[in-house]
Amino acid sequence: MRRTPHRTRLLSLAPCALAAMPLLLTGCVSNVPSNRAAIARERQAAQDPRAMVHIGDAARDQGDLKTAISFYGRAAALRPQDPAYVTPYAETLAATGELGQAMAVIRQARTGADAQSDLRFIVLQARLLTSSQRPLDAIAILTPAIARHPDSATLQIGLGIALDNTRDFTHAQAAYQRALALDPSSLAAENNLELSIALAGNPQEALTGLDRLRNKAVGRGASDATLATIDGNLAIIYALLGDLPNARRVGMGAVANTRELRDNDRFYSLLAPTDSGAPDRSGLSATPD
């Protein structure tokens, strides 16, 4: 925040030189109400979880994850059972290698959470475990949750993602199909199904399906985030086909900054077929949501 430049007082008089110049009284004490108002605003902001999240988001966007965790943690402390505030806190903890602490935060949040929030926390747990190279642990959490919530398409999608990361593409695709049976309009289920088909060795088939899906998403007025996820999967499929120029072109719509673009370029190169004709998928750590 830019500070207001200090103004030199007449004849360099000290503040509140009342005896020498009583008229300065008004200017001298006028800052008190504004200071009190500023303090009041700061105190109010400290109790506003939305303000804490906004500051955390700004810090995260600048790569300052330590500060982001601090402010996300304050927001989560104010709304300990609300997924909207717990999620960015747990995600950022996991991103810094503090998966255990992230899981502890989620477990605590699940205590006393309503049924819908608890379902979201289960999905969050599974997603963080999968992205942290622990898909079997994610499956262990999702399996009993699906038994309790057999009508949840979201849980089936999470299971499919975890199964994809164990390279069990057949059962992963079955999970996505169950999700679509429960929710035929689920773009996420279709998106992940097509990527699973590509990873199973049929990228050309998946490319046709994803092109169709993207057109459908645009027609429905899907969010930028949804389109970016589809574009990211399209880029992966182009890379699997060895078409790196198209992978980079399409993938530009799925990144937020040049650093992510450079990282993705290296990722696509890892996915491209080698001289033996098989792609090196060692860089594929997780199936995107």
matplotlib code that plots the C-alpha trace (Angstrom):
import matplotlib.pyplot as plt

x = [0.0, 1.4, 1.9, 0.9, 4.1, 4.8, 4.1, 6.6, 4.9, 5.2, 8.5, 9.3, 7.1, 6.8, 3.3, 0.8, 2.9, -0.2, 1.3, 3.1, 0.4, -3.0, -4.5, -2.4, -4.7, -7.2, -4.6, -2.8, -5.7, -7.6, -5.6, -7.0, -10.4, -8.9, -6.3, -9.1, -11.1, -8.1, -7.6, -11.2, -11.0, -8.0, -9.7, -12.8, -10.6, -8.9, -12.3, -13.4, -12.4, -13.0, -10.5, -8.0, -8.5, -8.1, -4.7, -3.8, -4.7, -2.6, 0.4, 0.0, -0.2, 3.1, 4.7, 4.8, 3.2, 4.4, 2.4, -0.5, -0.6, -0.6, -3.7, -5.5, -5.0, -6.6, -9.6, -10.0, -9.7, -12.7, -14.7, -13.4, -16.2, -16.6, -14.9, -14.6, -12.0, -10.5, -9.8, -7.2, -5.5, -5.2, -4.2, -1.4, -0.1, 0.0, 1.7, 4.6, 5.0, 3.0, 0.5, 0.2, -0.7, -3.2, -4.9, -5.0, -6.7, -9.3, -10.0, -10.6, -12.9, -14.9, -15.7, -19.1, -19.4, -22.8, -23.3, -22.7, -19.6, -18.2, -18.6, -16.6, -13.9, -13.7, -13.2, -10.5, -8.7, -8.7, -7.5, -4.6, -3.6, -3.7, -1.7, 0.8, 1.5, -0.7, -3.6, -4.0, -4.7, -7.2, -9.0, -9.1, -10.9, -13.2, -14.4, -16.3, -17.5, -19.1, -20.8, -22.3, -23.1, -23.9, -25.6, -22.5, -21.1, -18.3, -17.0, -17.0, -14.9, -12.5, -12.2, -11.6, -8.8, -7.1, -7.4, -6.0, -2.9, -2.5, -2.7, -5.9, -7.5, -10.2, -11.7, -11.1, -13.2, -15.9, -15.9, -16.4, -19.2, -20.9, -20.5, -22.1, -25.0, -25.6, -25.1, -25.3, -24.5, -21.1, -18.4, -15.8, -16.7, -16.5, -13.3, -11.5, -13.0, -11.4, -8.1, -8.2, -8.9, -5.8, -3.6, -4.8, -3.3, -6.0, -5.1, -6.6, -10.0, -9.7, -8.8, -12.0, -14.0, -12.4, -12.9, -16.6, -16.7, -15.1, -17.6, -20.4, -18.8, -18.6, -22.3, -23.3, -21.4, -19.0, -16.6, -13.1, -11.8, -13.7, -12.5, -8.9, -9.1, -10.3, -7.6, -5.0, -6.2, -6.2, -2.6, -1.7, -3.3, -1.6, 1.7, 0.9, 0.4, 3.8, 2.3, 4.2, 3.3, -0.4, 0.2, 1.8, -0.8, -3.8, -2.0, -1.6, -5.2, -4.6, -1.9, -1.9, 1.7, 4.9, 6.4, 3.5, 3.9, 7.6, 6.8, 4.1, 6.5, 8.8, 5.9, 4.6, 8.1, 8.1, 4.8, 5.8, 6.6, 10.3, 12.3, 10.8, 7.3, 6.1, 5.6, 7.6, 4.7, 7.0, 6.2, 2.4, 1.9, -1.9, -4.9, -6.3, -9.8]
y = [0.0, 3.4, 5.7, 9.3, 11.5, 13.3, 17.0, 19.4, 21.6, 25.4, 26.6, 23.0, 23.2, 19.9, 18.2, 19.7, 22.7, 24.2, 27.1, 28.4, 27.9, 26.8, 26.6, 23.5, 21.6, 20.7, 19.3, 17.5, 15.5, 14.9, 11.7, 9.9, 9.0, 7.8, 5.7, 4.2, 3.5, 1.8, -0.3, -1.2, -2.2, -4.4, -6.1, -6.7, -8.1, -10.4, -11.9, -12.2, -15.6, -14.3, -11.6, -14.1, -16.3, -13.4, -12.6, -16.3, -16.5, -13.5, -14.9, -18.3, -16.7, -15.0, -18.4, -17.4, -20.6, -20.0, -16.8, -18.4, -21.2, -18.7, -16.8, -19.9, -21.4, -18.3, -18.6, -22.3, -21.6, -19.2, -21.7, -25.1, -27.2, -25.2, -26.9, -23.5, -22.5, -25.8, -26.9, -24.2, -24.6, -28.4, -28.1, -25.7, -27.8, -30.8, -28.8, -28.0, -31.6, -31.4, -34.1, -35.5, -32.1, -31.6, -34.9, -34.0, -30.7, -32.5, -35.2, -32.4, -30.6, -33.8, -33.9, -32.2, -31.5, -32.0, -34.9, -32.8, -31.2, -34.5, -35.9, -33.0, -33.6, -37.3, -36.3, -33.8, -36.4, -38.8, -36.2, -35.1, -38.7, -39.5, -36.4, -37.3, -40.7, -42.6, -43.8, -47.0, -45.0, -42.9, -46.1, -47.3, -44.1, -44.0, -47.6, -47.5, -44.0, -45.3, -48.1, -45.4, -43.1, -45.3, -42.5, -40.2, -39.6, -37.5, -40.4, -42.6, -40.0, -39.9, -43.6, -43.6, -41.1, -43.2, -46.3, -44.6, -43.8, -47.5, -48.1, -50.1, -48.5, -51.1, -50.5, -46.8, -46.6, -48.7, -46.1, -43.3, -45.1, -45.6, -41.9, -41.1, -43.5, -41.6, -38.2, -38.3, -34.5, -34.9, -33.3, -34.3, -38.0, -37.8, -35.8, -38.3, -41.3, -40.0, -39.5, -42.9, -44.4, -42.5, -43.7, -47.3, -47.1, -45.5, -41.8, -41.4, -42.6, -40.4, -37.4, -37.7, -38.0, -35.1, -32.8, -33.7, -33.1, -29.7, -28.6, -29.8, -27.9, -24.7, -25.1, -25.5, -22.4, -24.3, -22.4, -21.4, -23.8, -26.7, -25.8, -25.5, -29.0, -30.4, -28.5, -29.9, -33.4, -32.7, -31.5, -34.7, -36.8, -34.8, -35.5, -39.2, -39.1, -37.4, -34.1, -31.7, -28.5, -29.1, -30.2, -26.9, -24.9, -26.5, -26.6, -22.8, -22.6, -24.7, -22.7, -19.6, -18.3, -18.9, -21.1, -23.6, -23.4, -24.4, -27.2, -28.5, -28.4, -30.7, -32.9, -33.2, -34.2, -37.0, -38.3, -38.3, -41.7, -42.7, -44.3, -47.6, -46.2, -46.2, -43.0, -42.5, -42.0, -41.7, -38.1, -38.6, -38.4, -37.9, -37.9, -34.4, -33.9]
z = [0.0, -1.0, 2.0, 1.9, 1.8, 5.0, 4.7, 6.2, 8.7, 8.7, 10.3, 11.1, 14.2, 16.1, 15.8, 18.3, 19.0, 20.6, 22.5, 19.5, 16.9, 18.3, 14.8, 14.2, 16.7, 14.0, 11.6, 14.4, 15.8, 12.6, 12.0, 15.1, 13.7, 10.4, 12.3, 14.4, 11.2, 9.7, 12.7, 12.7, 9.0, 9.7, 12.6, 10.4, 7.6, 10.0, 10.7, 7.1, 5.6, 2.1, 2.6, 3.9, 0.8, -1.6, 0.0, -0.1, -3.8, -4.6, -2.7, -4.4, -7.8, -7.1, -6.0, -2.3, -1.0, 2.6, 2.8, 1.0, 3.5, 6.4, 5.1, 3.9, 7.3, 8.9, 6.6, 7.4, 11.1, 10.8, 8.7, 9.7, 8.2, 4.9, 1.9, 0.1, 2.8, 3.8, 0.2, -0.8, 2.5, 2.1, -1.6, -0.9, 2.0, -0.2, -3.0, -0.5, 0.4, 3.6, 2.6, 6.1, 7.5, 4.6, 5.4, 9.1, 8.2, 6.1, 8.7, 11.3, 8.9, 8.3, 12.1, 12.4, 8.6, 7.0, 4.6, 1.4, 2.7, 3.9, 0.4, -0.9, 1.7, 0.7, -2.9, -1.9, 0.1, -2.8, -5.3, -3.1, -2.4, -6.2, -7.2, -4.5, -6.1, -3.6, -5.8, -3.8, -0.7, -2.6, -3.7, -0.1, 0.9, -2.1, -2.1, 1.3, 0.4, -2.8, -0.8, 1.4, -1.6, -4.6, -6.5, -6.4, -9.9, -8.4, -6.3, -9.4, -11.2, -8.4, -8.4, -12.1, -11.8, -9.0, -11.1, -14.1, -12.0, -11.2, -15.0, -14.5, -17.4, -17.9, -14.4, -14.6, -17.7, -16.1, -13.2, -15.7, -17.4, -14.1, -13.4, -16.8, -16.1, -12.9, -14.5, -18.4, -18.5, -16.7, -18.8, -16.3, -16.6, -20.4, -20.3, -18.1, -20.0, -23.2, -21.6, -20.1, -23.6, -24.9, -22.0, -22.7, -26.1, -28.3, -28.6, -32.1, -30.9, -27.8, -29.9, -31.9, -28.7, -27.0, -30.1, -30.0, -26.2, -26.5, -29.0, -26.7, -23.8, -25.8, -26.8, -23.2, -22.2, -20.0, -17.7, -18.7, -16.1, -17.8, -21.2, -19.9, -18.5, -21.8, -23.7, -21.3, -22.1, -25.8, -25.5, -23.8, -26.6, -29.3, -27.4, -27.3, -31.0, -31.4, -32.6, -30.3, -32.3, -31.8, -28.2, -27.4, -29.4, -27.6, -24.3, -24.2, -23.2, -20.2, -18.5, -16.4, -17.0, -19.0, -16.2, -16.6, -20.3, -20.1, -17.7, -20.0, -23.0, -21.1, -20.1, -23.7, -24.8, -22.2, -23.6, -27.2, -28.8, -28.6, -31.3, -30.3, -31.1, -27.5, -25.5, -22.3, -19.8, -16.8, -16.5, -16.3, -12.6, -12.4, -14.6, -14.7, -13.2]

ax = plt.figure().add_subplot(projection="3d")
ax.plot(x, y, z, "-o")
ax.set_aspect("equal")
plt.show()
